[in-house]
């Protein structure tokens, strides 16, 4: 056993000096976790959910700016640009839509005179959801002026008086309609002067301002991952384990091509001992990679541990598994280049069907069934069991047993192949 441990220390020392191998084992998996964690939800301020709209800046006046101000509290990001640039932004995908406020009535009661807002909305016809939302926001903003005057007595009186005065000098409204509207605006001015909006059952609040909504925080009971990084980090850890297995396999081939392996075999140790030493070094490095990545995930993105004992068992089984896989991979390919190509080809295939690239819950049923032949699938399940699935020791035994089986099979197959080399 001391010989195996000595050989393992030698390989671990060589690994610590290989900066490129450490990148693929530690830094690349971390970048992978951050990238896919951000894609599948991440943690943001919600700014990416705002609809970017280009507003044609020609012809904007105080009334149109007041109209645009009513969109400020909506999930819309307004960018004022020249008309020639507005449509181009939409065409190039830099904005979801553009607005040209052709005509916006100057006062709230213009609708009673038949004056309506005229707005040009430029948007890709395939964006049905954004189109529906924007049309709703624009309709609400069009009638927002009425709500404002009905929630402010002074503003209401002033608006009704101005509408009546404008009507008296206007010549485009038929006489009969002008008489009706003049009577209506006069009555409305009297109404605003007589009614007290602050009295009533609203406890001093203005009932015209809308319903009084009291928000109560109710936290939904969660049985899944707390955030997207709980899902992406087990996947990323697997890429670290795959890099570890491939890296140690290549060191075996490198030593064989450089003659180091021949000198080891002339020593009073067997070939199996050499492979076991490499398997032990790979397993130790693999366990260290898992711990480092989990610590980084916990410190940066709040990746938690729901069952420490389960996670410890999963880490040990995964380390043993990929230590055995490394033994098998080390006997494939007689040159370092051939070994790297074959090993990474096989590992990427196992990652694809095992959920190392895309989470298994988004895969079709038949692909999830095929994934059972990949140790990646069982390692991810075991790690998730300790991170967010809250597996008990009994529940994690199936994936752990599968990992131990893959590891033992890889070790035996590697030793059998070694006898033929």
C-alpha positions in Angstrom: 0.0 0.0 0.0 2.9 2.3 0.7 4.1 1.9 -2.9 0.7 2.8 -4.3 0.6 5.9 -2.1 4.1 6.9 -3.2 3.1 6.6 -6.8 -0.1 8.6 -6.1 1.9 11.4 -4.5 4.2 11.5 -7.5 1.2 12.0 -9.9 -0.4 14.6 -7.6 2.9 16.6 -7.5 3.0 16.5 -11.3 -0.6 17.6 -11.5 0.1 20.6 -9.3 2.7 21.8 -11.7 0.5 21.4 -14.8 -1.3 24.7 -15.1 -3.2 23.8 -18.2 -4.6 20.6 -16.6 -5.7 22.6 -13.5 -7.5 25.0 -15.8 -9.6 22.3 -17.3 -10.2 20.6 -13.9 -11.1 23.7 -11.9 -11.5 27.0 -13.8 -13.4 25.7 -16.8 -16.0 23.9 -14.7 -16.5 27.0 -12.6 -17.1 29.1 -15.8 -19.5 26.4 -17.0 -21.5 26.6 -13.8 -21.7 30.4 -13.9 -22.7 30.5 -17.6 -25.4 27.9 -17.5 -26.6 29.1 -14.0 -27.2 32.5 -15.5 -29.0 31.1 -18.5 -31.3 28.9 -16.5 -32.4 31.7 -14.2 -29.5 33.0 -12.2 -29.9 35.9 -9.9 -30.5 39.3 -11.5 -32.2 42.6 -11.0 -34.9 41.9 -13.6 -33.6 44.6 -15.9 -33.2 42.0 -18.7 -37.0 41.5 -18.7 -37.8 45.1 -19.7 -39.0 45.6 -23.3 -36.7 48.0 -25.1 -38.6 50.5 -27.2 -37.2 53.2 -29.5 -39.2 56.4 -29.5 -39.1 58.7 -32.5 -37.8 61.9 -31.0 -39.0 64.3 -33.8 -42.1 66.2 -32.8 -42.0 65.4 -29.1 -43.7 68.1 -27.1 -44.9 68.5 -23.5 -48.1 66.5 -24.1 -46.2 63.6 -25.7 -43.6 63.6 -23.0 -46.4 63.4 -20.4 -47.8 60.4 -22.3 -44.4 58.7 -22.2 -44.0 59.5 -18.5 -47.0 57.2 -17.9 -45.0 54.3 -19.2 -42.1 54.8 -16.7 -43.5 52.4 -14.1 -44.1 49.7 -16.8 -41.5 47.1 -17.8 -40.5 49.2 -20.7 -37.2 50.9 -21.5 -37.6 53.9 -23.7 -34.8 55.2 -25.9 -35.3 58.4 -27.8 -33.7 58.3 -31.3 -34.2 59.9 -34.7 -36.9 58.3 -36.9 -34.4 56.9 -39.4 -32.7 55.1 -36.6 -35.8 53.8 -34.8 -36.9 51.3 -37.4 -33.3 50.2 -38.0 -32.9 49.4 -34.3 -35.9 47.1 -34.5 -34.6 45.5 -37.8 -31.2 44.8 -36.2 -32.8 43.3 -33.0 -31.4 46.1 -30.8 -34.9 47.1 -29.8 -38.2 45.1 -29.6 -40.3 47.9 -31.1 -40.4 51.6 -32.0 -43.1 54.2 -31.2 -43.9 57.3 -33.2 -46.4 59.5 -31.3 -48.0 61.1 -34.4 -50.7 62.8 -32.3 -51.4 62.9 -28.6 -54.4 65.1 -27.3 -53.2 68.0 -25.2 -55.8 67.6 -22.5 -57.5 64.8 -20.7 -61.1 65.5 -22.0 -60.1 65.7 -25.7 -61.6 62.2 -26.1 -65.1 63.7 -25.6 -64.4 66.0 -28.6 -63.6 63.0 -30.7 -59.8 63.5 -30.5 -57.9 60.3 -30.0 -54.2 59.5 -29.8 -52.6 58.3 -33.1 -49.6 56.1 -32.5 -47.4 54.1 -34.9 -46.1 50.9 -33.4 -43.3 49.2 -35.4 -42.7 45.6 -34.3 -41.7 42.2 -35.7 -45.0 40.3 -36.4 -43.6 37.2 -34.7 -43.3 39.1 -31.4 -47.0 38.4 -30.4 -46.4 38.6 -26.7 -44.5 41.9 -26.7 -47.0 43.4 -29.1 -49.9 42.5 -26.9 -48.2 43.9 -23.8 -47.2 47.1 -25.5 -50.7 47.7 -26.9 -52.1 47.3 -23.4 -49.6 49.7 -22.0 -50.3 52.3 -24.7 -54.1 52.0 -24.2 -53.6 52.5 -20.4 -51.4 55.5 -21.0 -53.9 57.0 -23.4 -56.6 57.1 -20.7 -54.1 57.9 -17.9 -54.8 61.6 -18.2 -58.5 61.0 -17.2 -57.4 59.2 -14.1 -55.0 62.0 -13.1 -57.7 64.7 -13.3 -60.2 62.5 -11.4 -57.7 62.1 -8.6 -56.8 65.8 -8.1 -59.7 68.2 -7.5 -57.7 71.3 -8.6 -56.5 69.6 -11.7 -60.0 68.4 -12.5 -61.5 71.9 -12.2 -58.7 73.4 -14.3 -59.1 70.7 -17.0 -62.9 71.0 -17.2 -62.6 74.8 -17.4 -59.9 74.7 -20.2 -62.0 72.1 -22.2 -65.0 74.4 -22.0 -63.0 77.4 -23.1 -61.3 75.6 -25.9 -64.7 74.4 -27.1 -66.1 78.0 -27.2 -63.4 79.0 -29.7 -63.3 75.8 -31.7 -65.0 75.8 -35.1 -64.5 72.1 -36.0 -67.2 70.8 -33.6 -70.8 70.9 -34.9 -73.1 73.4 -33.1 -75.4 70.8 -31.6 -72.5 68.8 -30.2 -70.8 71.9 -29.0 -73.9 72.8 -26.9 -74.0 69.3 -25.4 -70.3 69.3 -24.6 -70.4 72.8 -23.1 -73.2 71.7 -20.8 -71.2 68.6 -19.9 -68.0 70.4 -19.1 -69.8 73.0 -17.0 -71.5 70.3 -15.0 -68.2 68.5 -14.7 -66.5 71.7 -13.4 -69.3 72.0 -10.8 -68.9 68.3 -9.9 -65.2 68.7 -9.2 -65.9 71.8 -7.1 -68.6 70.1 -5.0 -67.4 66.5 -4.5 -64.8 65.7 -1.8 -62.8 62.7 -2.9 -61.1 62.3 0.4 -64.2 61.4 2.3 -66.0 58.1 2.3 -65.1 54.5 3.2 -61.5 54.7 2.0 -60.2 56.1 5.3 -59.1 59.4 3.8 -57.7 57.9 0.6 -59.0 58.9 -2.8 -61.4 56.2 -4.0 -60.9 57.3 -7.6 -57.2 56.4 -7.4 -58.1 52.7 -7.6 -58.3 49.9 -5.1 -56.2 49.9 -1.9 -54.0 46.9 -2.3 -52.2 45.4 0.7 -49.4 43.1 -0.2 -48.7 40.1 2.0 -45.5 38.1 1.5 -46.3 34.4 1.2 -43.3 32.1 0.6 -44.1 29.1 -1.4 -42.8 25.8 0.0 -40.0 24.7 -2.3 -39.0 21.1 -2.9 -36.6 21.8 -5.8 -33.3 23.7 -6.2 -33.2 27.1 -4.5 -31.6 28.7 -7.6 -30.3 27.8 -11.0 -26.8 27.4 -9.7 -27.8 24.4 -7.6 -28.5 22.7 -10.9 -25.5 24.0 -12.9 -22.8 23.3 -10.3 -23.3 19.5 -10.2 -23.1 19.5 -14.0 -19.9 21.7 -13.8 -18.4 19.4 -11.2 -18.8 16.5 -13.6 -16.7 18.4 -16.2 -14.1 18.7 -13.5 -14.2 15.0 -12.9 -14.1 14.2 -16.6 -11.1 16.5 -17.0 -9.4 14.8 -14.1 -9.9 11.3 -15.5 -8.7 12.4 -19.0 -5.7 14.2 -17.5 -4.4 11.3 -15.5 -5.0 9.0 -18.4 -2.7 11.1 -20.5 0.0 11.2 -17.9 0.2 7.4 -18.2 0.6 7.5 -21.9 3.1 10.4 -21.6 5.2 8.3 -19.2 5.0 5.3 -21.5 6.1 7.3 -24.5 9.0 9.0 -22.6 10.3 5.7 -21.1 9.4 6.5 -17.5 6.9 3.7 -17.4 9.5 1.2 -18.5 11.7 2.3 -15.6 8.8 1.9 -13.2 8.1 -1.6 -14.5 11.8 -2.6 -14.0 11.4 -1.7 -10.3 10.1 -4.4 -7.9 6.5 -3.3 -8.4 3.8 -4.8 -10.6 2.0 -3.1 -13.4 -1.3 -3.3 -11.5 0.4 -1.4 -8.6 1.3 1.4 -11.1 -2.3 1.6 -12.3 -3.6 1.6 -8.7 -1.3 4.4 -7.8 -2.6 6.5 -10.7 -6.2 5.6 -9.8 -5.6 6.7 -6.2 -4.1 10.0 -7.3 -7.0 10.6 -9.7 -9.6 9.8 -6.9 -7.9 12.2 -4.5 -7.7 14.9 -7.1 -11.3 14.3 -8.1 -12.5 14.6 -4.5 -10.5 17.8 -4.1 -12.0 19.3 -7.2 -15.5 18.6 -6.0 -14.8 20.2 -2.6 -13.2 23.3 -4.2 -16.0 23.8 -6.7 -18.7 23.4 -4.1 -16.9 25.9 -1.8 -16.7 28.4 -4.7 -20.4 27.9 -5.5 -21.4 28.4 -1.9 -19.4 31.6 -1.5 -20.3 33.2 -4.8 -23.8 31.9 -5.6 -25.3 30.5 -2.4 -25.1 26.8 -3.5 -26.1 24.9 -0.4 -25.8 21.5 1.1 -29.1 19.9 2.2 -27.6 16.5 3.3 -23.9 16.6 4.3 -23.6 12.9 4.9 -25.3 12.1 1.6 -23.0 14.6 -0.2 -19.9 13.1 1.4 -20.9 9.6 0.2 -21.6 10.9 -3.3 -18.2 12.6 -3.4 -16.4 9.5 -2.3 -18.3 7.3 -4.8 -17.8 9.8 -7.7 -14.0 10.0 -7.0 -13.7 6.2 -6.9 -15.7 5.9 -10.2 -13.7 8.4 -12.2 -10.5 7.0 -10.7 -11.5 3.6 -12.2 -12.5 5.3 -15.5 -9.1 6.9 -15.7 -7.4 3.5 -15.4 -9.4 2.3 -18.4 -8.8 5.4 -20.4 -5.0 5.2 -19.8 -4.8 2.0 -21.7 -6.5 3.4 -24.8 -4.3 4.9 -27.5 -0.6 4.4 -27.9 0.3 8.1 -28.3 -0.6 11.1 -26.2 -2.5 12.7 -29.1 -4.5 9.5 -29.9 -5.3 9.0 -26.2 -6.5 12.6 -25.8 -8.8 12.4 -28.8 -10.3 9.0 -27.9 -10.6 9.7 -24.2 -12.3 13.1 -24.6 -14.5 11.7 -27.4 -15.8 8.9 -25.1 -16.2 11.3 -22.1 -18.1 13.9 -24.1 -20.5 11.1 -25.3 -21.0 10.0 -21.7 -21.6 13.7 -20.7 -24.2 14.2 -23.5 -26.3 11.2 -22.6 -25.8 11.5 -18.9 -26.9 15.1 -18.4 -23.5 16.8 -18.2 -24.3 19.2 -21.0 -28.1 19.6 -20.7 -30.0 18.8 -17.5 -31.8 15.4 -17.8 -35.2 16.9 -16.8 -35.3 18.7 -20.2 -34.4 15.5 -22.1 -36.9 13.3 -23.8 -37.8 10.1 -21.9 -35.9 7.8 -24.2 -32.7 9.8 -23.8 -33.0 9.7 -20.0 -33.3 5.9 -20.2 -30.1 5.7 -22.4 -28.4 7.9 -19.8 -28.4 5.0 -17.3 -25.3 3.6 -19.0 -23.4 6.7 -18.3 -21.6 7.2 -14.9 -22.2 11.0 -15.5 -25.9 10.5 -14.9 -25.4 8.7 -11.6 -22.8 11.1 -10.4 -25.0 14.1 -11.0 -27.9 12.4 -9.3 -25.8 11.5 -6.3 -24.4 15.0 -6.0 -27.8 16.6 -6.4 -29.1 14.3 -3.7 -26.7 15.9 -1.2 -27.0 19.5 -2.6 -30.7 20.1 -3.2 -32.7 16.8 -3.6 -32.3 16.0 0.1 -31.7 12.3 -0.4 -31.3 10.1 2.6 -28.5 7.6 2.8 -30.9 4.9 1.7 -32.1 6.9 -1.3 -28.6 7.7 -2.6 -27.5 4.1 -2.4 -28.7 3.3 -5.9 -26.6 6.0 -7.7 -23.7 5.3 -5.3 -23.8 1.5 -6.1 -23.9 2.4 -9.9 -20.8 4.6 -9.5 -18.9 2.0 -7.5 -19.8 -0.5 -10.2 -18.6 1.7 -13.1 -15.4 2.4 -11.1 -14.6 -1.2 -10.4 -15.4 -2.2 -14.0 -13.1 0.5 -15.4 -10.3 -0.6 -13.1 -10.6 -4.3 -13.9 -10.9 -3.6 -17.7 -7.9 -1.3 -17.6 -5.7 -3.9 -15.8 -6.8 -6.6 -18.3 -5.9 -4.3 -21.2 -2.6 -3.4 -19.5 -1.4 -7.0 -19.8 -1.7 -6.9 -23.6 0.4 -3.7 -23.9 
